[in-house]
Amino acid sequence: MVWEWEWVWTLVFSALACLGVKVVVGFVGELKVRRRLPPGPLPLPLIGNLHQIGLEEMEPKLQKLHDKYGPIITVYQGTERHVFVAGHETAHMALVKNGAAFGNRIPAAPENFRLFGGNESEPFIGFTDCGPLWRAFRRNLNTELLSSAKLTSFAGAREEVVQKLFRMLRKEAAGGTGAGGGVVRPLETFRFVLFALGMSMCFGGELLNIDEDEEMVLEQMAAVRESHQNLGRFFVFHVFPRSGKYLFPKMWKEMMGIRRRLVRNLHPLVQARIRKMAERENHAIECYADSLIALKLPEGGKLKETEITTLCYEFLTAGVSTVVSSLQWAMANLVKHPEVQSKVYEEINKTVGGGGGDQGGTIVKEEDLKKMPYVKAVVLETLRKHPPIHTLLPHRVTEEMEMEGYSIPKDTFVNFMLVSMGRDPKVWEDPMAFRPERFLHRGDEAPPVDLTGTREIKMIPFGAGRRVCPGVGIGTLHLEFLVANLVKQFQWSAVDGEEVDLTETMHNDIDYSMKTPLRAHIIPRKDN
């Protein structure tokens, strides 16, 4: 028995020695590569720079590294090599001029994003490499959901949602004091109506009876939000994809429970759409889920139910959370800057008439927004100063590239600090001031900013190049539509004795929002 244990321990120590040699050799090799990389702090074996940047709220620490090393830096998350870019011209060179080389993503969706786990295929558009499958997903999304014709077909849903928004705000305000108005905390109301709209676009218009089906919408929203809120906490399972479940068993169990609740809510909706499409003779596509059910893949065949569920989850998180955050930022700035709100209302009044009426009255139609440049400027200024995400999802280079004289090896992850670009004092005068006027221009002039970054990069709240967010059009439309109608319907002001706190905080290691959610006093406007 003694001999057997000696043999076992010999194997264990031999394995550990081999592992140690492998780690040291890999680390030494990486140090040689590092000489040609952008500057950055010295990494440690296995953990890289995690002891310096951590796993949560990395941005302030990264900003300090940018201040020390410059606009391009290299850091290591575990053994992963990451380059962070904060410069406008460098970002344009990479994302637009060399989009193909910088167009890939991480090899698979991170464990903290996945719904089903195991060997199930979970093709998030945001994590799929550029190629036939990615192009098929993007084409389907742009054609069947985000085209001008499809967006117009959802106009009725948006109008119903905005009327629901008015009713919810009036009801909340009625519980307060004041002549005809009251105090509201609109964040959860914004979240509810935008999620209901997202559900309608994703799973069909029959879900939009949000007065009768409010509990169902709330249940679905809670499941999606629970998953989205914990993405940052569960990022550790991306850094340690194989050993994480053993190193953090309680957190792994918690993540599995959240996944099961989310699948239990979303998967039946996908199955219901499959049955409904089978019952229709013409197989007409009415929503995003229908388009995924009908989609023919480049290699042949169709998507599985699990894959459709994953793509619907991606739409509901990416398409809702960022707009909710931006809408709250916009209204908070209009409360803090009443002179800006007055200009918005003056433009609305000149275009469609003022007031909203005690029972809802008229609303700003989507076609009216074309005549409201100041409303558009307010939305652009909000996205510049308060982008809902501060760093784009990592791009993986497909070949060795040169960037500002540095070598970027193949498969390096490159991250773009979009918040630094939108607040750069070299590009934007007084960048921390809220001044929508900076986006106004005469009709014969080129717009002062290109949101897609094609011409140049000044701000890229939706990314740029071939990986630009496909929802740039619908996102700005929803923000303009809701901001205009909220100002037309109500006068917004600060609560007596309170200051609007514009301090930012990070949620789930991805989204940035107000640390102190907005509280405002609203008064319904009277018809002129």
N, C-alpha and C positions, 0 to 999 in steps of 0.2 A: 504493500500500500504506500509506503514511504517513497519507493521508486516511482510509483505511478504519479504521486503528487509532484515529485521533482520534475517529472516529464511534462506535466501540465503547466507548472510555473515556468519551465524553460520555454514552452510554446508562447505563453502570455508575454514574457519579457522579450522574446524574439519578435513577436508581432508589434509590441510597443516600440522596440528599437527600429524596426523597419518603418513604422509610421513616423517616428521622430526624424529619421533620415529623409523620408519623403518630404516632410514639412520643411526641414532645413534647406534641402535642395531647391524646393519650390520657392521658398522665401528668398534665397540667394539669387535665384533666377529672376524673380520679380524685382529685386533691387537693381539688377543690371538693366532691366527694361525701364525702371523708374528714372534712370538718368536722362532719358529722352522725353519723359512725360512732363506735363505742366507741373509747377511746384506744388508742394503740400507737405503736411507733417509726416514724419516717419511712421509707417505702420508697424504693428506687432504681428508675429506669426499667429495665424488662425483668426484672431479677432480684428485685425486691421487697425482702423482708427475708431472702433466703436467705443473705446474708453474715453475718447475725446468728443465725439458727436452724439453718442447714445443711439437709441432706437426710436425715441419720441422727441418731438419739438426740436428737430435738428437745425432749423433755419437760423436762429440767432447764433448758433455755434458756427454754422457755415459762413454766415456774414462776417464774423470775426476773422475766420480764415481768409476770406476774400480781402478784408482790410489789410491783412498781413502779407498775403502772397500775390494778390492781384486779381484781375477779372476772370482768370482761368486757373482752377486748382484741381488737384487730384487727391481723393481720399478713398479709403477702402472700407467697405461694409463687410466685415468678415474677410473672406478671400476675394470678394468681388471688387473689381477696379472701377471707380466712378470718377468721371470728370465733370465739374460743375462750371457752367458758363454764365457770366453776368453781363457780357458786352453785347450791344445791339448789332454791330457789324459782324462780329464773330457768329452770332446766332443766325443772321441772315445768310452768311456764307455756308453754314452747315445745313440749315433746315430748308432753304430755298434753292441756292445754287448747287448744293451737293445733296439734295434730298434723298436720292437713291442710296447713297452710301450711309446716310444717317437715318434710314427709314425703318430699321428693324426694331424689335422689342426684345424683352427677356424671352428665353426659350419657351416658357409656358406660363400660364396665369399663376401668380404667386399663390401659395397655399392659403393665405389669409383672404383671398378673393373667391376661392372655389366654393361651390355649393354642394357637390356630390362626393368629391374626393375619390380615392381609389384609382381605378383605371378608366373612369368615365372621361370621355372627351368633353372639354368645356371651352369652346372657342369664343372667348371675349374678343370683340373687334379691336379693342384698345390694346390687347396683348398679342394679336396675331401678326406675324411677320408680313411685310409686303410680299405679295404673290397672288396667284389665282384665287385662293380662298378669301383672302382679305379684300381683293377687288370685288369679288362677288358679294360679300357682305356690305361693303360700302355702296356699291351700285344699287343693291336692293333697298338699303336704308334711304338713300337719296331719291330713288325713283318712287318707292311705294309709301314713303312717310313724309319726306322733307321737301319734295318738289313743290313748286308754286301751286299747282292744281290740288295736290293733297293737302297742303296747308290751308287753302281756301275751303276745302271740304270740312275742315274742323272749326271753321269760324263760328258756327252755331254753338259748338261745345264751349269755345272760349267765352262767348257771350253769356251762356248759362252759368259758367263758373264765376264770372265777374259779378253776376247778380247774386249768387250764393255768397260771395265774398262780402258784398254790401250788407246782406242780411245778417251775417255772422258778426260783422263789426258793429252794426247798429244794436244788436242784441247785447253784445258785451258792453258797449258804451252806456246802454240804458241802465246798467247796474251801478253806474257812477253818479256823480252829482254834476250840476251845471245845467244851464238853460239849453235843453235840446241836445246835449252832447255828453261826453264822459271820457274816462280813461280806458285805453285799450293796450293790450300787449299783443301786437298783431302777428308775431312770428309763427305761432302754431296755426293760426288761421291761414296765413300765407302757405304754410307747409301743406295743410289739408287740401286747399282748393287746387294747388298745383299738382299734388299727388293724384287727386281725383281726375284731373285733366290728363295726366300721364297714363293713368289706368285706362281711361277711355280711348286714348290713342293706341295703347298697347293691346288691349283686349276687347275693344268694341264699345260703341256708343251706348249700348243698353246698360252699361255700368254707371252712366252719368246721372242717374236719378239720385243725386247725392243727398237729397232730403230724406228719401225713404231708405236708402242703402248706406246711410252715414256710418253705422256700426261696422259694416263689412269693409268700407274704405279705411276706417280707422284701424281695423285689425290687420289688413294688408300693409298699411303704412307702418304700423308698429314693427312688424316682422322685418320689412326691408330696412327700416331705420336702425333697428337693433344690430343688424349685420353691418350696415355702413358705418355706424358709430364706433365699432370695435375693430375696424381695419387696422388702425395704427397699433393697437395693443397686440394684435395677432401677427404683426409684421415679423416678429421673432421667428415665426415658422417659415418665413421666406429666407431669412438669414441662415437658419439651421434647418433646411428642408427634410433631412433624414433623421437627425437626432433630436429635433425640437420636441416631438411628442414624448420623448423619454426624459428630456431635461425639464420640461414644464408640463407635467401630466395633468394638473388641475386646469391650467389654461387651455390645454388641448381638449379636455372633456367639455369645458364651457363652449369652446368654438364649435364642437360637434353638435351640441345642443342647439345653438343658434342656427346652424345650418339646417338641422332637421325641422325646426319651426318655420324657417323661410321656405324650404321646399314644400312643406305641408300646406303652405298658403298659396304659393305660386303655381305649383305643378298642376293642381286640379283646374286652374283657369286655362292652362295650355291644353289640357285634355278636353275641356269643354269646347274650345275653339276647333280642335281637330274633329270632334263629333259634328259641330255645326257646319263646318266646311263640307264634310261628307254628305250631309243632308241637302245641301244646296246643289241644284242642278248645274248652275253656271260657275260654281266655285269662285264667286266674286270675292276679291280681297277688300275687307272692310277695316282692317287694323294691322298693326305691326306683326302680331302673332300670326295672322293669316298669311302674310307675305313670307314669313319664315317657314311655315308649313308647306307652302307651295314652291319654295326656292329649290331649284335644281343646282346641285353642287358641281363644280368644275370637273371633278373626277367621276361624276355620275352619282346617282342616288339622292337621297333626301336627308335632311337633318333629323336626328333622333329627338325624342321628347325632352330628354335631359339637356340637350344642346339648345333647343328652343327656349327652355326655361331659363338657362344661363343668359342667353342673349336678351331676353325680356327683363331679367334682373338688372343687367348692365344698363339698359335703356332707362329703367325707372330710377336708378341711382344717379347716373351721369346726367340725365335729362331733367331731374327735379331738384336735387340738392343744391347745385350751383346757382340755379335761378332763384330759389328761395333765399339763399344767402345774399345774392346781389340785390334782390328786391328790398330786403330789410335795410341794406346799406343805403340804397337810394332814398328810401323814405326817411331814414335817420338823418341824412344830410339835408333833406328838404325841411325837416323839423328844426334842425340846428341853424339852417340858413333860410329864414322866412322870406328874404328878398328874392332868393332863387325860386322858391315855391310861388311867389306872386307872379314872377315872369312866366312860369309854366301855366298858371291859371289864366293869365292874360292872353297867352297864345291860344289856349283851348277856347276861351270865350270868343276871341275873334274868329276862330275857325268853325266851331259848331255851336256856340252859345254856352253860357255858363250855367252853373247850378246842376243839381241832380234830382231835385224833388225829394220829398220826404219818403216816398215809396219806391224810389229807384230811378224813375224818370228815364231820360235818354242817356245813352252811353256814347263814348267815343268809339267809332267804328274803326276797323283796321285800315280802311281806305283813307280815313281822315288823318292818319299818322303821317302820310306822305307830305302833308301841309304843315307839319309841326317840327321844324328843325331844332327848336330849343328842347323839346322833349327828348329827341334823339341825342342831343348834346349832353343832357343830364345823364342818360344811360351810359354814354361813352365815358363821361368823366367818372361815373361810379365804377365802371369796369377798369379804368386806368388806375384810380387811386386805391380801390378795394377789390382786386381780382379774387374770385372765390378760391382759386388755388394759386399758390405762390411758386411752385416748381412743376414743370411739365413731367409727365410720366417719362421714365428713362428711355432714351433712344440708344440702340445698339448698332455700332458701326459694322458694316459688312466687309470692309477692307481697311488696311492701314491707311490712315489719312494724316495730313499735316494741318495743324490749326495754330495760327499765329506763331509759326516757327517751331512748335512742339509736335512730337510724333504721338498719334493716337492709334494704338495697336488695334487690330481686328478684334471684335467682340467686346471692346470696352463700352461701358455704359456712359452715355453723355446726358447730363441733366441741364436744363435751361432755367435760370432764375428769372422768371418773367416779372415778378414783382419789382426786382431791381431795375428792370428796363422801364416800367411804367412810372417809376419815381426818380429817374435819373435827372439830377439838376442840370446836366449838360444838354439834355434834350428838352426838358420841360421846365419852364420858368415857374418858380415857387411851387414845386411839385406836390407839397403836402396841403396846398390850398385847394378848396373845392370850387373850381371855376369852369362851368360848362361852356362859357363864351370862347374858350380856347379851341372848341370844335366847330364853331360857326364859320361859314364861308359863303361867298357869293356864288350864285348859280354857275357862273362861267369859270370858276376856280376848281382846281382839283381838291377833293376832300383832304383835310389836314392829316388824316391817318387812314391807313389801310388795315382793317382788322385782320385780314388773312396774312399780312406780312409779305405779300408777293412783291410789291414795289420796293418797300423798305420796312424795316422793323423799328417802330417806336414803342409799341405796346402790343402784346400778343396774348390777351386773356383766353383765347381759344386755340393757342398754338399757331403754327405756321407750316407752310410747305405741304408735302403730300400727306402728312399725319395731322393736318389741321382738323379740329373738331368738326364733324359734319353738321353739328347742331348750331353753328354760329348764326344762321339765319333765324331759326325758330327761337333761339335763346334771346336774341335782341328783340324780336317781334313780341314775345311774351312780356319782356321787361317794359318796352315802350307802351304796350297796350294796358298793362296793369298800372304803371305809374301814372299815365294820363287819366285813367278812369278813377283812380284813388284820389287824385287831386281835384278832378272835376266834381266828385261826389262829396268830398269832405274837406274842410279846412283843418290842417294838421298843425299842432303847436306843442311846445314843451309843457310838461306837467309843472304846475306852479311849484317853485322851489327846487326843481331838478334840472340838472344839466344833461344833455345828451352825451353819453360816454362813447366815444368812437375807438376805444381801445380794442385791439384785435386779440383773438385767441385761436389756437389751432384745435380742430376737432379731428379725430381719427387719423392724425398724421398726414392728412391730405387737404381737407377743407379749412379755410379761415373764415371766421364769422365774428360778430360782435361779442365781446366778453360779457357785457351786460346787455341782454336783449332790450330792444326798443320799448319804451313806454311813452305813449303820446296821448294828448287830449284831442279828440276829434269832434267837430260840429258839422252836421249835414248842411250842405249849401242849398240855398233856395233857388228855384228857377228864376231867371231874369224876366 
